[in-house]
Amino acid sequence: MVLVRRSYTSPFSELEALRGEMNRLFDSRFNRDEEGLSVDWRPPVDIWEDENSVQLSIDLPGLGKDSFNVDVENNTLTISGERKEPEGNGNNLLRTERAFGNFSRSFSLSNQIDQEKIDAKYTNGTLNIVLHKREESKPKQIEVKVK
């Protein structure tokens, strides 16, 4: 009798690993925006929702307020801008690990969002955006009457 050791991993785990590698390859080589320009970095975004709003928190460290824009058009919220490469102040730059260049992040807005009531605050390198929900889209509790 021959015993065969069975692995309890998914039979598709090797395909998933290959897919992940291919995605990383294409993301790094062909990371382009809508206009075909190279996008060197994508600021990370956290999104959460409560009954009154949808909130976004975008990390934009080292940027001044004039380095990025927040726009809403055709039910799409877009945050775009540029982080410039350091000039070195007359010194030779020996190493840089931060990404530089243009960036653009776009998010589709549902009909629940009141596009006239969007707040944006930039504090300590973090852009916080609050997308307020329309009053008619907020949950309402219906009173049940007893006869």
Protein Blocks (a to p, Z undefined) as FASTA:
>chain_A
ZZddddfbdfklmmmmmmmmmmmmmmmmmgccfkopacfbdcdddddddfkbccddddde
hiafklpccddeehiacddddddddehlopacfbdcbdcddddddddddfkbcfklccdd
deehiacddddddfklpccddddddZZ
